[in-house]
């Protein structure tokens, strides 16, 4: 792969990922979804995501409700 075409590799932690999952319009969420970076996430972090799954869903619903008003 040519150097100028390589993506920057970024490791994100659970707090960053949860924040991005809760707020779709956040800068963090946009950066993660942009495809500019090659995102890495520790496999152990999946346990944390499962642990906080209901919290994330609850916050997302609240966020969507607030946007409607």
DOPA-307833 format. One record per residue: residue in three letters; residue number from 1; z, x, y of N, C-alpha, C, O in turn. Coordinates in pm, 1 decimal. Each point is the difference from the previous one (the first is absolute). Last residue first. Layout:
N
ala NUM Z X Y Z X Y Z X Y Z X Y $
...
END
This chain:
69
unk 69 1983.5 -3830.6 1814.9 57.0 -64.8 119.2 -30.3 73.8 127.0 41.4 -42.8 107.7 $
unk 68 -172.7 190.5 -549.8 -61.9 -130.3 22.5 48.6 -66.4 128.0 -68.1 -85.7 56.3 $
unk 67 245.1 500.3 -228.7 -130.8 18.5 63.3 -65.7 -133.8 33.6 -79.6 -8.5 93.5 $
unk 66 492.2 30.2 -337.9 20.3 35.4 140.4 -134.0 11.5 72.7 -8.4 -34.6 117.9 $
unk 65 6.1 -33.9 -585.6 49.3 -120.5 68.5 14.1 26.5 150.0 -36.7 -84.5 81.6 $
unk 64 -74.2 444.9 -363.6 -112.9 -92.4 13.4 40.1 -125.4 75.7 -77.3 -51.9 80.5 $
unk 63 417.2 362.3 -182.2 -93.8 60.0 93.7 -118.4 -93.1 24.3 -41.6 -17.8 114.5 $
unk 62 352.6 -97.9 -445.6 59.6 -15.5 132.4 -95.9 52.1 105.8 -16.5 -62.8 104.6 $
unk 61 -104.2 130.1 -546.8 -7.7 -142.4 31.7 54.7 -26.3 138.9 -57.2 -78.3 76.0 $
unk 60 100.1 513.3 -242.4 -141.4 -31.0 28.0 -15.7 -145.9 39.3 -72.4 -31.3 94.5 $
unk 59 497.6 177.3 -238.7 -32.2 51.8 134.0 -144.7 -30.4 38.5 -28.0 -31.7 115.5 $
unk 58 168.7 -80.1 -552.5 73.5 -80.6 98.0 -35.0 42.3 142.6 -24.3 -84.4 86.2 $
unk 57 -145.2 342.2 -441.9 -65.2 -131.5 4.9 65.1 -88.3 105.9 -69.2 -67.3 76.3 $
unk 56 270.2 481.2 -161.0 -131.1 19.7 63.4 -70.1 -134.7 16.4 -53.0 -30.9 106.8 $
unk 55 454.2 34.1 -347.1 26.5 27.9 142.0 -132.4 13.2 76.6 -14.7 -53.7 109.7 $
unk 54 -2.3 16.0 -578.4 34.4 -128.5 62.2 27.8 15.2 149.8 -34.0 -88.2 78.9 $
unk 53 -54.4 487.8 -328.8 -114.8 -91.4 0.1 30.3 -130.9 72.7 -76.5 -42.0 86.8 $
unk 52 342.3 464.7 -192.9 -4.5 -66.3 130.4 -114.2 -100.3 12.7 -30.2 -45.7 110.3 $
unk 51 101.1 296.2 -517.1 135.4 -37.8 40.7 -2.3 -82.8 128.1 75.4 -96.5 12.5 $
unk 50 -475.3 292.3 -169.9 38.4 -114.2 -83.2 137.4 -52.7 40.8 22.6 -120.9 3.3 $
unk 49 -168.2 510.1 204.9 -82.0 -113.0 43.5 33.7 -125.6 -79.7 9.3 -109.3 55.8 $
unk 48 195.1 510.6 -185.4 55.0 -49.4 125.7 -79.1 -119.2 51.7 58.1 -96.4 49.9 $
unk 47 -218.6 314.9 -427.6 124.5 -68.9 -34.3 66.1 -57.9 124.5 54.7 -110.3 -2.7 $
unk 46 -432.9 383.4 50.0 -37.6 -133.3 -47.0 123.8 -80.1 -40.0 2.3 -122.1 15.3 $
unk 45 13.3 585.6 108.1 10.9 -95.1 110.5 -37.4 -140.9 -40.1 39.6 -95.8 66.2 $
unk 44 -91.2 480.4 -351.0 136.9 -53.9 -0.8 19.6 -103.8 110.0 86.1 -87.3 -11.4 $
unk 43 -492.7 334.7 -12.1 7.3 -104.3 -102.2 138.7 -64.2 -5.0 11.6 -120.4 -23.2 $
unk 42 -213.9 341.5 476.2 68.1 38.7 -124.0 13.3 -117.9 -97.2 32.6 -111.7 40.0 $
unk 41 -440.5 187.1 309.6 128.3 -69.6 -2.0 68.8 35.2 -131.4 -62.5 -7.1 -105.8 $
unk 40 -393.2 136.2 459.4 74.8 23.8 -122.9 136.9 -65.8 13.9 59.9 -2.3 107.5 $
unk 39 -588.4 -10.9 141.9 141.9 -34.7 -1.4 59.8 25.4 -138.1 -57.3 -38.0 -102.2 $
unk 38 -359.5 201.9 431.2 21.8 -16.1 -142.9 151.3 -17.3 -14.7 76.2 95.1 17.5 $
unk 37 -366.6 -226.6 436.7 88.3 92.0 -70.9 -0.5 -29.2 -149.6 -26.4 -112.1 -43.4 $
unk 36 -237.4 -147.5 332.2 -16.3 132.0 60.8 77.3 105.9 -78.7 -43.7 114.3 -14.0 $
unk 35 32.4 -605.2 -49.3 -79.9 83.6 -88.7 -24.0 139.6 54.3 -68.0 80.3 -63.9 $
unk 34 326.1 -497.2 226.4 -122.6 49.9 62.8 -90.5 80.1 -92.8 -121.7 3.2 18.4 $
unk 33 581.4 -204.6 -86.9 -117.5 -75.8 -46.0 -133.1 57.9 48.3 -105.6 -37.5 -51.0 $
unk 32 524.8 229.2 189.1 -3.2 3.2 -146.3 -127.0 -66.5 -53.2 -61.5 49.9 -94.2 $
unk 31 141.8 -69.9 557.5 -31.6 137.5 -41.2 -12.7 7.6 -151.5 -93.7 60.8 -51.8 $
unk 30 236.5 -468.2 241.3 -141.4 24.9 31.0 -43.9 138.8 -45.8 -110.8 17.0 -50.9 $
unk 29 566.4 -133.5 15.4 -80.9 -77.7 -94.0 -148.6 27.0 20.9 -74.9 17.2 -96.1 $
unk 28 373.7 173.5 404.0 16.0 60.7 -132.2 -87.6 -69.4 -102.9 -68.6 65.5 -78.5 $
unk 27 97.9 -247.9 509.4 -80.9 122.0 -0.2 5.2 65.9 -136.9 -101.7 47.1 -51.0 $
unk 26 180.7 -572.6 65.4 66.1 120.5 50.0 -95.4 119.2 -7.2 -95.2 0.1 -78.1 $
unk 25 28.4 -470.8 -73.1 -61.9 45.9 124.7 66.7 124.7 58.0 -31.7 40.7 111.8 $
unk 24 183.5 -265.2 -518.3 -141.8 34.5 -17.7 -63.6 59.2 125.2 -92.3 81.0 -9.3 $
unk 23 606.9 -104.4 -179.4 -75.5 -24.6 123.1 -144.4 48.1 -14.5 -28.8 119.0 13.3 $
unk 22 324.3 -97.4 -387.6 59.0 -111.4 75.5 -85.4 -35.5 120.9 -20.8 -117.6 29.7 $
unk 21 -88.4 490.8 -305.2 -19.4 -123.8 -74.9 50.7 -122.2 75.9 -55.0 -109.4 -12.6 $
unk 20 124.7 544.9 187.4 -143.1 -34.7 6.4 -28.9 -130.1 -73.8 -86.3 -77.2 41.8 $
unk 19 523.3 252.4 -64.6 -30.2 -38.7 137.6 -145.0 -45.4 13.5 -28.6 -100.5 65.0 $
unk 18 160.7 284.1 -473.6 58.2 -133.4 18.7 -29.6 -51.1 140.6 -35.8 -116.5 17.7 $
unk 17 -93.0 557.6 -113.1 -83.2 -96.4 -71.4 53.2 -142.4 17.2 -77.9 -92.8 22.0 $
unk 16 329.4 445.9 160.3 -127.9 -11.0 70.1 -87.8 -106.2 -65.9 -61.0 -82.4 68.2 $
unk 15 466.0 191.7 -278.0 25.1 -68.5 127.3 -129.1 -22.0 77.6 -20.5 -106.4 58.3 $
unk 14 10.2 361.6 -465.1 15.5 -144.0 -20.0 20.3 -74.4 130.5 -56.5 -107.9 17.9 $
unk 13 -209.0 567.3 16.9 119.4 -40.2 -73.3 11.0 -152.0 -2.8 -81.0 -70.4 60.3 $
unk 12 -363.3 424.7 -40.2 83.8 -94.7 72.8 121.0 -36.7 -84.2 -5.9 -0.3 -122.9 $
unk 11 -394.4 408.5 186.4 98.3 -58.8 -90.5 86.9 -93.1 82.5 56.6 40.2 101.6 $
unk 10 -582.3 171.7 -43.6 126.0 -42.4 61.1 89.0 -61.0 -107.8 -44.2 -84.3 -78.1 $
unk 9 -444.7 393.4 181.1 91.9 -55.6 -99.4 134.1 -28.2 65.2 57.9 85.1 67.5 $
unk 8 -583.3 -65.9 125.1 132.7 57.7 14.5 91.3 -70.0 -99.6 0.7 -122.8 -9.0 $
unk 7 -527.8 171.6 -85.9 98.0 -83.7 68.7 132.0 75.1 7.8 32.8 80.8 -86.8 $
unk 6 -550.2 122.9 64.0 127.3 -20.0 -69.6 90.9 -88.0 84.0 6.0 11.8 122.4 $
unk 5 -442.9 160.9 9.2 1.7 -132.9 -59.1 129.2 -29.3 -75.5 19.2 -111.8 -47.8 $
unk 4 -126.2 534.4 260.6 -1.4 -100.3 106.5 1.7 -143.2 -54.9 23.2 -94.5 75.4 $
unk 3 -39.3 475.0 -377.0 125.6 -2.8 76.4 0.9 -112.1 103.7 102.1 -66.8 16.5 $
unk 2 -388.1 22.5 -470.5 -6.7 76.7 123.4 127.2 -20.1 80.6 60.5 -107.2 -2.4 $
unk 1 -99.2 77.7 -537.4 0.0 -84.8 118.7 0.0 88.8 124.3 76.2 96.4 7.9 $
END
